[in-house]
């Protein structure tokens, strides 16, 4: 069970780093991304830090705001 939890946390951190990286490359602040996605700045921050696991609906909103596909956010690199 511990390995599964560690794996989930790793994936959450990877997703957060990917969102952060794409946002930075787009020249957006967390506030910009929050405004374009309709999500809160606090939520965006929590996702980027790997603290929060976004729902599919939230991932769709984030991807749309960043102008990428959801697959681009969750693909393992």
PDB file with SEQRES, HELIX, SHEET and CRYST1 records, atoms N, CA, C and O in Angstrom:
SEQRES   1 A   77  UNK UNK UNK UNK UNK UNK UNK UNK UNK UNK UNK UNK UNK          
SEQRES   2 A   77  UNK UNK UNK UNK UNK UNK UNK UNK UNK UNK UNK UNK UNK          
SEQRES   3 A   77  UNK UNK UNK UNK UNK UNK UNK UNK UNK UNK UNK UNK UNK          
SEQRES   4 A   77  UNK UNK UNK UNK UNK UNK UNK UNK UNK UNK UNK UNK UNK          
SEQRES   5 A   77  UNK UNK UNK UNK UNK UNK UNK UNK UNK UNK UNK UNK UNK          
SEQRES   6 A   77  UNK UNK UNK UNK UNK UNK UNK UNK UNK UNK UNK UNK              
HELIX    1 AA1 UNK A    2  UNK A   25  1                                  24    
HELIX    2 AA2 UNK A   30  UNK A   37  1                                   8    
HELIX    3 AA3 UNK A   41  UNK A   48  1                                   8    
HELIX    4 AA4 UNK A   56  UNK A   66  1                                  11    
HELIX    5 AA5 UNK A   70  UNK A   74  1                                   5    
CRYST1    1.000    1.000    1.000  90.00  90.00  90.00 P 1           1          
ATOM      1  N   UNK A   1       0.832  -1.204   0.000  1.00  0.00           N  
ATOM      2  CA  UNK A   1       0.000   0.000   0.000  1.00  0.00           C  
ATOM      3  C   UNK A   1       0.868   1.256   0.000  1.00  0.00           C  
ATOM      4  O   UNK A   1       0.538   2.241  -0.661  1.00  0.00           O  
ATOM      5  N   UNK A   2       1.967   1.224   0.733  1.00  0.00           N  
ATOM      6  CA  UNK A   2       2.854   2.377   0.801  1.00  0.00           C  
ATOM      7  C   UNK A   2       3.427   2.710  -0.570  1.00  0.00           C  
ATOM      8  O   UNK A   2       3.531   3.882  -0.933  1.00  0.00           O  
ATOM      9  N   UNK A   3       3.802   1.674  -1.342  1.00  0.00           N  
ATOM     10  CA  UNK A   3       4.333   1.912  -2.681  1.00  0.00           C  
ATOM     11  C   UNK A   3       3.301   2.579  -3.576  1.00  0.00           C  
ATOM     12  O   UNK A   3       3.644   3.437  -4.389  1.00  0.00           O  
ATOM     13  N   UNK A   4       2.043   2.192  -3.432  1.00  0.00           N  
ATOM     14  CA  UNK A   4       0.976   2.797  -4.225  1.00  0.00           C  
ATOM     15  C   UNK A   4       0.830   4.273  -3.873  1.00  0.00           C  
ATOM     16  O   UNK A   4       0.692   5.111  -4.763  1.00  0.00           O  
ATOM     17  N   UNK A   5       0.858   4.596  -2.584  1.00  0.00           N  
ATOM     18  CA  UNK A   5       0.737   5.991  -2.156  1.00  0.00           C  
ATOM     19  C   UNK A   5       1.917   6.807  -2.661  1.00  0.00           C  
ATOM     20  O   UNK A   5       1.744   7.940  -3.112  1.00  0.00           O  
ATOM     21  N   UNK A   6       3.103   6.242  -2.589  1.00  0.00           N  
ATOM     22  CA  UNK A   6       4.292   6.928  -3.073  1.00  0.00           C  
ATOM     23  C   UNK A   6       4.179   7.184  -4.569  1.00  0.00           C  
ATOM     24  O   UNK A   6       4.556   8.253  -5.047  1.00  0.00           O  
ATOM     25  N   UNK A   7       3.672   6.226  -5.295  1.00  0.00           N  
ATOM     26  CA  UNK A   7       3.495   6.354  -6.734  1.00  0.00           C  
ATOM     27  C   UNK A   7       2.490   7.461  -7.059  1.00  0.00           C  
ATOM     28  O   UNK A   7       2.709   8.257  -7.972  1.00  0.00           O  
ATOM     29  N   UNK A   8       1.401   7.506  -6.314  1.00  0.00           N  
ATOM     30  CA  UNK A   8       0.392   8.553  -6.523  1.00  0.00           C  
ATOM     31  C   UNK A   8       1.004   9.919  -6.265  1.00  0.00           C  
ATOM     32  O   UNK A   8       0.787  10.855  -7.035  1.00  0.00           O  
ATOM     33  N   UNK A   9       1.761  10.037  -5.195  1.00  0.00           N  
ATOM     34  CA  UNK A   9       2.397  11.314  -4.877  1.00  0.00           C  
ATOM     35  C   UNK A   9       3.397  11.708  -5.960  1.00  0.00           C  
ATOM     36  O   UNK A   9       3.500  12.883  -6.315  1.00  0.00           O  
ATOM     37  N   UNK A  10       4.131  10.733  -6.482  1.00  0.00           N  
ATOM     38  CA  UNK A  10       5.084  11.013  -7.561  1.00  0.00           C  
ATOM     39  C   UNK A  10       4.363  11.533  -8.795  1.00  0.00           C  
ATOM     40  O   UNK A  10       4.816  12.486  -9.429  1.00  0.00           O  
ATOM     41  N   UNK A  11       3.247  10.911  -9.133  1.00  0.00           N  
ATOM     42  CA  UNK A  11       2.485  11.340 -10.303  1.00  0.00           C  
ATOM     43  C   UNK A  11       1.885  12.729 -10.098  1.00  0.00           C  
ATOM     44  O   UNK A  11       1.825  13.537 -11.025  1.00  0.00           O  
ATOM     45  N   UNK A  12       1.446  12.990  -8.873  1.00  0.00           N  
ATOM     46  CA  UNK A  12       0.897  14.317  -8.566  1.00  0.00           C  
ATOM     47  C   UNK A  12       1.980  15.376  -8.707  1.00  0.00           C  
ATOM     48  O   UNK A  12       1.727  16.456  -9.239  1.00  0.00           O  
ATOM     49  N   UNK A  13       3.187  15.073  -8.233  1.00  0.00           N  
ATOM     50  CA  UNK A  13       4.305  16.024  -8.355  1.00  0.00           C  
ATOM     51  C   UNK A  13       4.695  16.229  -9.818  1.00  0.00           C  
ATOM     52  O   UNK A  13       4.981  17.351 -10.237  1.00  0.00           O  
ATOM     53  N   UNK A  14       4.705  15.147 -10.587  1.00  0.00           N  
ATOM     54  CA  UNK A  14       5.036  15.246 -12.010  1.00  0.00           C  
ATOM     55  C   UNK A  14       4.007  16.099 -12.746  1.00  0.00           C  
ATOM     56  O   UNK A  14       4.370  16.946 -13.562  1.00  0.00           O  
ATOM     57  N   UNK A  15       2.743  15.882 -12.463  1.00  0.00           N  
ATOM     58  CA  UNK A  15       1.682  16.693 -13.072  1.00  0.00           C  
ATOM     59  C   UNK A  15       1.879  18.159 -12.701  1.00  0.00           C  
ATOM     60  O   UNK A  15       1.806  19.037 -13.561  1.00  0.00           O  
ATOM     61  N   UNK A  16       2.129  18.419 -11.425  1.00  0.00           N  
ATOM     62  CA  UNK A  16       2.318  19.790 -10.969  1.00  0.00           C  
ATOM     63  C   UNK A  16       3.489  20.458 -11.658  1.00  0.00           C  
ATOM     64  O   UNK A  16       3.397  21.615 -12.069  1.00  0.00           O  
ATOM     65  N   UNK A  17       4.586  19.737 -11.786  1.00  0.00           N  
ATOM     66  CA  UNK A  17       5.754  20.300 -12.462  1.00  0.00           C  
ATOM     67  C   UNK A  17       5.448  20.582 -13.935  1.00  0.00           C  
ATOM     68  O   UNK A  17       5.887  21.591 -14.487  1.00  0.00           O  
ATOM     69  N   UNK A  18       4.697  19.686 -14.558  1.00  0.00           N  
ATOM     70  CA  UNK A  18       4.340  19.881 -15.970  1.00  0.00           C  
ATOM     71  C   UNK A  18       3.464  21.117 -16.140  1.00  0.00           C  
ATOM     72  O   UNK A  18       3.705  21.922 -17.040  1.00  0.00           O  
ATOM     73  N   UNK A  19       2.458  21.281 -15.296  1.00  0.00           N  
ATOM     74  CA  UNK A  19       1.597  22.464 -15.361  1.00  0.00           C  
ATOM     75  C   UNK A  19       2.446  23.720 -15.158  1.00  0.00           C  
ATOM     76  O   UNK A  19       2.323  24.687 -15.909  1.00  0.00           O  
ATOM     77  N   UNK A  20       3.305  23.697 -14.140  1.00  0.00           N  
ATOM     78  CA  UNK A  20       4.179  24.849 -13.852  1.00  0.00           C  
ATOM     79  C   UNK A  20       5.045  25.178 -15.059  1.00  0.00           C  
ATOM     80  O   UNK A  20       5.142  26.338 -15.459  1.00  0.00           O  
ATOM     81  N   UNK A  21       5.676  24.159 -15.640  1.00  0.00           N  
ATOM     82  CA  UNK A  21       6.590  24.363 -16.769  1.00  0.00           C  
ATOM     83  C   UNK A  21       5.876  24.948 -17.985  1.00  0.00           C  
ATOM     84  O   UNK A  21       6.363  25.897 -18.599  1.00  0.00           O  
ATOM     85  N   UNK A  22       4.733  24.387 -18.328  1.00  0.00           N  
ATOM     86  CA  UNK A  22       3.976  24.884 -19.486  1.00  0.00           C  
ATOM     87  C   UNK A  22       3.493  26.307 -19.222  1.00  0.00           C  
ATOM     88  O   UNK A  22       3.528  27.156 -20.112  1.00  0.00           O  
ATOM     89  N   UNK A  23       3.041  26.562 -17.991  1.00  0.00           N  
ATOM     90  CA  UNK A  23       2.566  27.909 -17.639  1.00  0.00           C  
ATOM     91  C   UNK A  23       3.693  28.922 -17.772  1.00  0.00           C  
ATOM     92  O   UNK A  23       3.497  30.003 -18.327  1.00  0.00           O  
ATOM     93  N   UNK A  24       4.880  28.576 -17.262  1.00  0.00           N  
ATOM     94  CA  UNK A  24       6.026  29.483 -17.339  1.00  0.00           C  
ATOM     95  C   UNK A  24       6.421  29.749 -18.793  1.00  0.00           C  
ATOM     96  O   UNK A  24       6.681  30.892 -19.171  1.00  0.00           O  
ATOM     97  N   UNK A  25       6.465  28.689 -19.607  1.00  0.00           N  
ATOM     98  CA  UNK A  25       6.818  28.841 -21.022  1.00  0.00           C  
ATOM     99  C   UNK A  25       5.814  29.722 -21.751  1.00  0.00           C  
ATOM    100  O   UNK A  25       6.161  30.406 -22.714  1.00  0.00           O  
ATOM    101  N   UNK A  26       4.568  29.702 -21.289  1.00  0.00           N  
ATOM    102  CA  UNK A  26       3.525  30.536 -21.890  1.00  0.00           C  
ATOM    103  C   UNK A  26       3.583  31.973 -21.380  1.00  0.00           C  
ATOM    104  O   UNK A  26       2.841  32.834 -21.852  1.00  0.00           O  
ATOM    105  N   UNK A  27       4.463  32.227 -20.417  1.00  0.00           N  
ATOM    106  CA  UNK A  27       4.590  33.577 -19.867  1.00  0.00           C  
ATOM    107  C   UNK A  27       3.413  33.969 -18.990  1.00  0.00           C  
ATOM    108  O   UNK A  27       3.090  35.150 -18.865  1.00  0.00           O  
ATOM    109  N   UNK A  28       2.778  32.985 -18.387  1.00  0.00           N  
ATOM    110  CA  UNK A  28       1.600  33.233 -17.556  1.00  0.00           C  
ATOM    111  C   UNK A  28       1.963  33.157 -16.073  1.00  0.00           C  
ATOM    112  O   UNK A  28       2.853  32.405 -15.675  1.00  0.00           O  
ATOM    113  N   UNK A  29       1.271  33.936 -15.278  1.00  0.00           N  
ATOM    114  CA  UNK A  29       1.364  33.823 -13.826  1.00  0.00           C  
ATOM    115  C   UNK A  29       0.299  32.831 -13.361  1.00  0.00           C  
ATOM    116  O   UNK A  29      -0.571  32.429 -14.134  1.00  0.00           O  
ATOM    117  N   UNK A  30       0.380  32.449 -12.103  1.00  0.00           N  
ATOM    118  CA  UNK A  30      -0.687  31.606 -11.551  1.00  0.00           C  
ATOM    119  C   UNK A  30      -2.020  32.339 -11.606  1.00  0.00           C  
ATOM    120  O   UNK A  30      -3.064  31.725 -11.828  1.00  0.00           O  
ATOM    121  N   UNK A  31      -1.985  33.633 -11.406  1.00  0.00           N  
ATOM    122  CA  UNK A  31      -3.209  34.430 -11.471  1.00  0.00           C  
ATOM    123  C   UNK A  31      -3.794  34.402 -12.878  1.00  0.00           C  
ATOM    124  O   UNK A  31      -5.009  34.295 -13.046  1.00  0.00           O  
ATOM    125  N   UNK A  32      -2.921  34.498 -13.899  1.00  0.00           N  
ATOM    126  CA  UNK A  32      -3.385  34.418 -15.285  1.00  0.00           C  
ATOM    127  C   UNK A  32      -4.060  33.076 -15.552  1.00  0.00           C  
ATOM    128  O   UNK A  32      -5.153  33.014 -16.115  1.00  0.00           O  
ATOM    129  N   UNK A  33      -3.385  32.000 -15.137  1.00  0.00           N  
ATOM    130  CA  UNK A  33      -3.928  30.665 -15.365  1.00  0.00           C  
ATOM    131  C   UNK A  33      -5.240  30.473 -14.615  1.00  0.00           C  
ATOM    132  O   UNK A  33      -6.188  29.894 -15.146  1.00  0.00           O  
ATOM    133  N   UNK A  34      -5.288  30.951 -13.403  1.00  0.00           N  
ATOM    134  CA  UNK A  34      -6.527  30.852 -12.626  1.00  0.00           C  
ATOM    135  C   UNK A  34      -7.666  31.585 -13.325  1.00  0.00           C  
ATOM    136  O   UNK A  34      -8.771  31.057 -13.447  1.00  0.00           O  
ATOM    137  N   UNK A  35      -7.394  32.789 -13.778  1.00  0.00           N  
ATOM    138  CA  UNK A  35      -8.425  33.574 -14.453  1.00  0.00           C  
ATOM    139  C   UNK A  35      -8.911  32.928 -15.734  1.00  0.00           C  
ATOM    140  O   UNK A  35     -10.112  32.903 -16.003  1.00  0.00           O  
ATOM    141  N   UNK A  36      -7.993  32.409 -16.522  1.00  0.00           N  
ATOM    142  CA  UNK A  36      -8.367  31.792 -17.802  1.00  0.00           C  
ATOM    143  C   UNK A  36      -9.049  30.444 -17.621  1.00  0.00           C  
ATOM    144  O   UNK A  36      -9.846  30.030 -18.464  1.00  0.00           O  
ATOM    145  N   UNK A  37      -8.742  29.761 -16.531  1.00  0.00           N  
ATOM    146  CA  UNK A  37      -9.316  28.431 -16.313  1.00  0.00           C  
ATOM    147  C   UNK A  37     -10.588  28.464 -15.466  1.00  0.00           C  
ATOM    148  O   UNK A  37     -11.338  27.489 -15.428  1.00  0.00           O  
ATOM    149  N   UNK A  38     -10.825  29.582 -14.790  1.00  0.00           N  
ATOM    150  CA  UNK A  38     -11.987  29.671 -13.907  1.00  0.00           C  
ATOM    151  C   UNK A  38     -11.759  28.958 -12.572  1.00  0.00           C  
ATOM    152  O   UNK A  38     -12.706  28.669 -11.841  1.00  0.00           O  
ATOM    153  N   UNK A  39     -10.498  28.680 -12.269  1.00  0.00           N  
ATOM    154  CA  UNK A  39     -10.146  28.030 -11.011  1.00  0.00           C  
ATOM    155  C   UNK A  39      -9.433  29.046 -10.117  1.00  0.00           C  
ATOM    156  O   UNK A  39      -8.989  30.091 -10.594  1.00  0.00           O  
ATOM    157  N   UNK A  40      -9.324  28.746  -8.844  1.00  0.00           N  
ATOM    158  CA  UNK A  40      -8.693  29.708  -7.935  1.00  0.00           C  
ATOM    159  C   UNK A  40      -7.173  29.642  -8.017  1.00  0.00           C  
ATOM    160  O   UNK A  40      -6.599  28.613  -8.376  1.00  0.00           O  
ATOM    161  N   UNK A  41      -6.546  30.738  -7.685  1.00  0.00           N  
ATOM    162  CA  UNK A  41      -5.092  30.806  -7.641  1.00  0.00           C  
ATOM    163  C   UNK A  41      -4.552  29.827  -6.604  1.00  0.00           C  
ATOM    164  O   UNK A  41      -3.525  29.187  -6.829  1.00  0.00           O  
ATOM    165  N   UNK A  42      -5.230  29.710  -5.486  1.00  0.00           N  
ATOM    166  CA  UNK A  42      -4.810  28.770  -4.440  1.00  0.00           C  
ATOM    167  C   UNK A  42      -4.825  27.341  -4.989  1.00  0.00           C  
ATOM    168  O   UNK A  42      -3.902  26.566  -4.738  1.00  0.00           O  
ATOM    169  N   UNK A  43      -5.875  26.998  -5.735  1.00  0.00           N  
ATOM    170  CA  UNK A  43      -5.968  25.657  -6.308  1.00  0.00           C  
ATOM    171  C   UNK A  43      -4.834  25.414  -7.304  1.00  0.00           C  
ATOM    172  O   UNK A  43      -4.201  24.359  -7.273  1.00  0.00           O  
ATOM    173  N   UNK A  44      -4.574  26.376  -8.180  1.00  0.00           N  
ATOM    174  CA  UNK A  44      -3.482  26.245  -9.162  1.00  0.00           C  
ATOM    175  C   UNK A  44      -2.161  26.035  -8.425  1.00  0.00           C  
ATOM    176  O   UNK A  44      -1.369  25.177  -8.813  1.00  0.00           O  
ATOM    177  N   UNK A  45      -1.919  26.794  -7.388  1.00  0.00           N  
ATOM    178  CA  UNK A  45      -0.701  26.657  -6.598  1.00  0.00           C  
ATOM    179  C   UNK A  45      -0.594  25.259  -5.997  1.00  0.00           C  
ATOM    180  O   UNK A  45       0.476  24.651  -6.023  1.00  0.00           O  
ATOM    181  N   UNK A  46      -1.686  24.755  -5.464  1.00  0.00           N  
ATOM    182  CA  UNK A  46      -1.686  23.426  -4.844  1.00  0.00           C  
ATOM    183  C   UNK A  46      -1.436  22.335  -5.884  1.00  0.00           C  
ATOM    184  O   UNK A  46      -0.744  21.356  -5.603  1.00  0.00           O  
ATOM    185  N   UNK A  47      -1.992  22.498  -7.071  1.00  0.00           N  
ATOM    186  CA  UNK A  47      -1.753  21.529  -8.147  1.00  0.00           C  
ATOM    187  C   UNK A  47      -0.277  21.553  -8.534  1.00  0.00           C  
ATOM    188  O   UNK A  47       0.356  20.503  -8.650  1.00  0.00           O  
ATOM    189  N   UNK A  48       0.264  22.744  -8.732  1.00  0.00           N  
ATOM    190  CA  UNK A  48       1.662  22.869  -9.156  1.00  0.00           C  
ATOM    191  C   UNK A  48       2.637  22.320  -8.108  1.00  0.00           C  
ATOM    192  O   UNK A  48       3.706  21.822  -8.459  1.00  0.00           O  
ATOM    193  N   UNK A  49       2.279  22.407  -6.846  1.00  0.00           N  
ATOM    194  CA  UNK A  49       3.145  21.891  -5.784  1.00  0.00           C  
ATOM    195  C   UNK A  49       2.934  20.399  -5.538  1.00  0.00           C  
ATOM    196  O   UNK A  49       3.632  19.799  -4.721  1.00  0.00           O  
ATOM    197  N   UNK A  50       1.975  19.800  -6.243  1.00  0.00           N  
ATOM    198  CA  UNK A  50       1.710  18.378  -6.079  1.00  0.00           C  
ATOM    199  C   UNK A  50       0.936  18.046  -4.827  1.00  0.00           C  
ATOM    200  O   UNK A  50       0.932  16.900  -4.378  1.00  0.00           O  
ATOM    201  N   UNK A  51       0.276  19.047  -4.259  1.00  0.00           N  
ATOM    202  CA  UNK A  51      -0.503  18.859  -3.041  1.00  0.00           C  
ATOM    203  C   UNK A  51      -1.930  18.422  -3.376  1.00  0.00           C  
ATOM    204  O   UNK A  51      -2.550  17.670  -2.624  1.00  0.00           O  
ATOM    205  N   UNK A  52      -2.429  18.888  -4.484  1.00  0.00           N  
ATOM    206  CA  UNK A  52      -3.823  18.667  -4.888  1.00  0.00           C  
ATOM    207  C   UNK A  52      -3.870  17.775  -6.122  1.00  0.00           C  
ATOM    208  O   UNK A  52      -3.065  17.924  -7.042  1.00  0.00           O  
ATOM    209  N   UNK A  53      -4.820  16.847  -6.130  1.00  0.00           N  
ATOM    210  CA  UNK A  53      -5.083  16.027  -7.312  1.00  0.00           C  
ATOM    211  C   UNK A  53      -6.309  16.602  -8.012  1.00  0.00           C  
ATOM    212  O   UNK A  53      -7.426  16.457  -7.516  1.00  0.00           O  
ATOM    213  N   UNK A  54      -6.115  17.249  -9.149  1.00  0.00           N  
ATOM    214  CA  UNK A  54      -7.256  17.866  -9.822  1.00  0.00           C  
ATOM    215  C   UNK A  54      -8.184  16.826 -10.427  1.00  0.00           C  
ATOM    216  O   UNK A  54      -7.750  15.747 -10.830  1.00  0.00           O  
ATOM    217  N   UNK A  55      -9.451  17.159 -10.486  1.00  0.00           N  
ATOM    218  CA  UNK A  55     -10.428  16.306 -11.159  1.00  0.00           C  
ATOM    219  C   UNK A  55     -10.199  16.380 -12.660  1.00  0.00           C  
ATOM    220  O   UNK A  55      -9.453  17.232 -13.143  1.00  0.00           O  
ATOM    221  N   UNK A  56     -10.838  15.493 -13.385  1.00  0.00           N  
ATOM    222  CA  UNK A  56     -10.743  15.523 -14.850  1.00  0.00           C  
ATOM    223  C   UNK A  56     -11.278  16.855 -15.357  1.00  0.00           C  
ATOM    224  O   UNK A  56     -10.696  17.450 -16.264  1.00  0.00           O  
ATOM    225  N   UNK A  57     -12.372  17.325 -14.788  1.00  0.00           N  
ATOM    226  CA  UNK A  57     -12.941  18.609 -15.213  1.00  0.00           C  
ATOM    227  C   UNK A  57     -11.934  19.748 -15.021  1.00  0.00           C  
ATOM    228  O   UNK A  57     -11.796  20.613 -15.886  1.00  0.00           O  
ATOM    229  N   UNK A  58     -11.240  19.742 -13.891  1.00  0.00           N  
ATOM    230  CA  UNK A  58     -10.239  20.784 -13.638  1.00  0.00           C  
ATOM    231  C   UNK A  58      -9.062  20.651 -14.594  1.00  0.00           C  
ATOM    232  O   UNK A  58      -8.534  21.658 -15.066  1.00  0.00           O  
ATOM    233  N   UNK A  59      -8.646  19.424 -14.885  1.00  0.00           N  
ATOM    234  CA  UNK A  59      -7.564  19.224 -15.856  1.00  0.00           C  
ATOM    235  C   UNK A  59      -7.946  19.767 -17.228  1.00  0.00           C  
ATOM    236  O   UNK A  59      -7.124  20.377 -17.911  1.00  0.00           O  
ATOM    237  N   UNK A  60      -9.184  19.547 -17.624  1.00  0.00           N  
ATOM    238  CA  UNK A  60      -9.666  20.065 -18.910  1.00  0.00           C  
ATOM    239  C   UNK A  60      -9.608  21.592 -18.909  1.00  0.00           C  
ATOM    240  O   UNK A  60      -9.199  22.198 -19.899  1.00  0.00           O  
ATOM    241  N   UNK A  61     -10.010  22.209 -17.813  1.00  0.00           N  
ATOM    242  CA  UNK A  61      -9.966  23.672 -17.713  1.00  0.00           C  
ATOM    243  C   UNK A  61      -8.531  24.193 -17.757  1.00  0.00           C  
ATOM    244  O   UNK A  61      -8.244  25.184 -18.428  1.00  0.00           O  
ATOM    245  N   UNK A  62      -7.633  23.519 -17.038  1.00  0.00           N  
ATOM    246  CA  UNK A  62      -6.229  23.941 -17.024  1.00  0.00           C  
ATOM    247  C   UNK A  62      -5.620  23.784 -18.412  1.00  0.00           C  
ATOM    248  O   UNK A  62      -4.947  24.686 -18.910  1.00  0.00           O  
ATOM    249  N   UNK A  63      -5.862  22.633 -19.030  1.00  0.00           N  
ATOM    250  CA  UNK A  63      -5.323  22.392 -20.377  1.00  0.00           C  
ATOM    251  C   UNK A  63      -5.853  23.426 -21.364  1.00  0.00           C  
ATOM    252  O   UNK A  63      -5.094  23.945 -22.182  1.00  0.00           O  
ATOM    253  N   UNK A  64      -7.132  23.724 -21.296  1.00  0.00           N  
ATOM    254  CA  UNK A  64      -7.721  24.725 -22.196  1.00  0.00           C  
ATOM    255  C   UNK A  64      -7.090  26.097 -22.005  1.00  0.00           C  
ATOM    256  O   UNK A  64      -6.792  26.794 -22.975  1.00  0.00           O  
ATOM    257  N   UNK A  65      -6.889  26.475 -20.757  1.00  0.00           N  
ATOM    258  CA  UNK A  65      -6.284  27.776 -20.458  1.00  0.00           C  
ATOM    259  C   UNK A  65      -4.837  27.838 -20.943  1.00  0.00           C  
ATOM    260  O   UNK A  65      -4.356  28.896 -21.349  1.00  0.00           O  
ATOM    261  N   UNK A  66      -4.148  26.696 -20.899  1.00  0.00           N  
ATOM    262  CA  UNK A  66      -2.750  26.646 -21.353  1.00  0.00           C  
ATOM    263  C   UNK A  66      -2.637  26.350 -22.850  1.00  0.00           C  
ATOM    264  O   UNK A  66      -1.545  26.365 -23.419  1.00  0.00           O  
ATOM    265  N   UNK A  67      -3.774  26.084 -23.468  1.00  0.00           N  
ATOM    266  CA  UNK A  67      -3.849  25.767 -24.900  1.00  0.00           C  
ATOM    267  C   UNK A  67      -3.034  24.520 -25.252  1.00  0.00           C  
ATOM    268  O   UNK A  67      -2.298  24.493 -26.238  1.00  0.00           O  
ATOM    269  N   UNK A  68      -3.189  23.490 -24.415  1.00  0.00           N  
ATOM    270  CA  UNK A  68      -2.569  22.190 -24.661  1.00  0.00           C  
ATOM    271  C   UNK A  68      -3.643  21.118 -24.475  1.00  0.00           C  
ATOM    272  O   UNK A  68      -4.749  21.411 -24.022  1.00  0.00           O  
ATOM    273  N   UNK A  69      -3.314  19.894 -24.821  1.00  0.00           N  
ATOM    274  CA  UNK A  69      -4.225  18.774 -24.604  1.00  0.00           C  
ATOM    275  C   UNK A  69      -4.031  18.251 -23.181  1.00  0.00           C  
ATOM    276  O   UNK A  69      -2.952  18.378 -22.603  1.00  0.00           O  
ATOM    277  N   UNK A  70      -5.078  17.668 -22.631  1.00  0.00           N  
ATOM    278  CA  UNK A  70      -4.977  17.054 -21.306  1.00  0.00           C  
ATOM    279  C   UNK A  70      -3.851  16.020 -21.325  1.00  0.00           C  
ATOM    280  O   UNK A  70      -3.107  15.897 -20.353  1.00  0.00           O  
ATOM    281  N   UNK A  71      -3.725  15.284 -22.417  1.00  0.00           N  
ATOM    282  CA  UNK A  71      -2.668  14.273 -22.528  1.00  0.00           C  
ATOM    283  C   UNK A  71      -1.285  14.882 -22.351  1.00  0.00           C  
ATOM    284  O   UNK A  71      -0.382  14.223 -21.836  1.00  0.00           O  
ATOM    285  N   UNK A  72      -1.106  16.138 -22.775  1.00  0.00           N  
ATOM    286  CA  UNK A  72       0.184  16.804 -22.603  1.00  0.00           C  
ATOM    287  C   UNK A  72       0.512  17.035 -21.120  1.00  0.00           C  
ATOM    288  O   UNK A  72       1.680  17.115 -20.739  1.00  0.00           O  
ATOM    289  N   UNK A  73      -0.533  17.141 -20.293  1.00  0.00           N  
ATOM    290  CA  UNK A  73      -0.326  17.386 -18.862  1.00  0.00           C  
ATOM    291  C   UNK A  73      -0.043  16.100 -18.104  1.00  0.00           C  
ATOM    292  O   UNK A  73       0.655  16.125 -17.090  1.00  0.00           O  
ATOM    293  N   UNK A  74      -0.569  14.978 -18.577  1.00  0.00           N  
ATOM    294  CA  UNK A  74      -0.462  13.740 -17.811  1.00  0.00           C  
ATOM    295  C   UNK A  74       0.492  12.714 -18.413  1.00  0.00           C  
ATOM    296  O   UNK A  74       0.739  11.673 -17.805  1.00  0.00           O  
ATOM    297  N   UNK A  75       1.029  12.992 -19.590  1.00  0.00           N  
ATOM    298  CA  UNK A  75       1.952  12.044 -20.218  1.00  0.00           C  
ATOM    299  C   UNK A  75       3.232  11.940 -19.403  1.00  0.00           C  
ATOM    300  O   UNK A  75       3.797  12.949 -18.980  1.00  0.00           O  
ATOM    301  N   UNK A  76       3.680  10.714 -19.190  1.00  0.00           N  
ATOM    302  CA  UNK A  76       4.939  10.509 -18.482  1.00  0.00           C  
ATOM    303  C   UNK A  76       6.080  10.842 -19.419  1.00  0.00           C  
ATOM    304  O   UNK A  76       6.075  10.481 -20.596  1.00  0.00           O  
ATOM    305  N   UNK A  77       7.048  11.532 -18.872  1.00  0.00           N  
ATOM    306  CA  UNK A  77       8.188  11.956 -19.698  1.00  0.00           C  
ATOM    307  C   UNK A  77       9.445  11.296 -19.239  1.00  0.00           C  
ATOM    308  O   UNK A  77      10.509  11.529 -19.812  1.00  0.00           O  
TER     309      UNK A  77                                                      
END                                                                             
